[in-house]
Amino acid sequence: MATVAINSLLNYKTEKYIDTKNKAVGVLHRLFQLSVIGYIIGWVFIVKQGYQEIDDAIQSSVITKVKGTAVTNTSESGLLVWGPEEYVIPPQVRTLLIFQTRLKPCTADETLTSCLHKVLNAHCCVDEDCKKGKMVESGHGVMSGKCIRNNENSNGTCEIFGWCPTEKNIKPQKPLLKNADKFTIYIKNFIQFPKFSFSKSNILETTDQSYLKKCRYDEKQYPYCPIFRLGDITRRAGCNFQDMATLGGAIGIVIQWNCDLDKGTSHCNPEYQFTRLDATVSNKSIATGFNFRHARYFKNAAGESYRSLYKVYGIRFHILGTFFCDIVLLYLTTGKKSYKDQKFEVLKYEKQHTVQMYTFLRFFSILKGPQYVCIENNELG
């Protein structure tokens, strides 16, 4: 056995070429070669851009600012002048912006005392049904321990300790800020690709100081104007501003940067997408709209606390930036991993490097012509 092993190590093997005089086989062979070359050039390089490198460590920032003034005069609130300080909530969050379109005073001068609030889980017949201190899930406080009935034969309602009098639920019929569709949102977005030392913003690079004062975003005329009218945003999201401002809603704003630096920085431009987030396809969902409540607290001369409760309807804007950037690699040997994945077939054996080299040689044997490749490795079969 030892002699056979030594003789095998000293053996010399060489390739043998066979020239087959068969045009059909030759044409088929060349077509196969062209198919392989076309696959590499067309799919790996052109379609999948296997020669490019991608930067995933992207840095970005978003800054927002709202402008617009309105005057209202209602029986509930009187004469008021509305600016961003009044209708933007919260004032300093960059990627989340709530634009208040209606402020409805629910109750004024509420005090902490006991009162009735007719809710489903507060029905009672006797005082024992109203356990003192028990929270009323759909109510506004806790049970006081008393069951209030109009007469002995009627069902009662548990008395509740909380802020009284309770809120009157009145559905709004129209928005408070009727001309708010002409208000503007300034969305400033900066992106940076550290790997390629490349940065850009969605604002036109110009020395004209009046540019931002007179421009409004338009896909063709002003693609680098970061100022959007509220009415235009809702229209691009497929909604009517007046209808949406009445009951509120939510809109997603996506700023997409798909930058191919092969073609130069002029091909790295922002694209905007506007989508309503709170509505269903039929727009008949009971969940459509957006509102929340907040209170303002005061104290009278006697030191007693009271509050005014407000129900706010508004449009909630979610601003998100998505980014993708790639650039040409000068050296394919250190190039993108997908090129190697398309070129090599790696089998999960212990002799992985041998199998990979075998596949590599077989690949180029097809391009070069009919030949045999011999590798002394029993695991390859």
Disulfide bonds with the S-S distance in Angstrom:
Cys115-Cys164 1.92
Cys124-Cys147 1.98
Cys130-Cys158 1.98
Cys215-Cys225 2.10
Cys259-Cys268 1.88
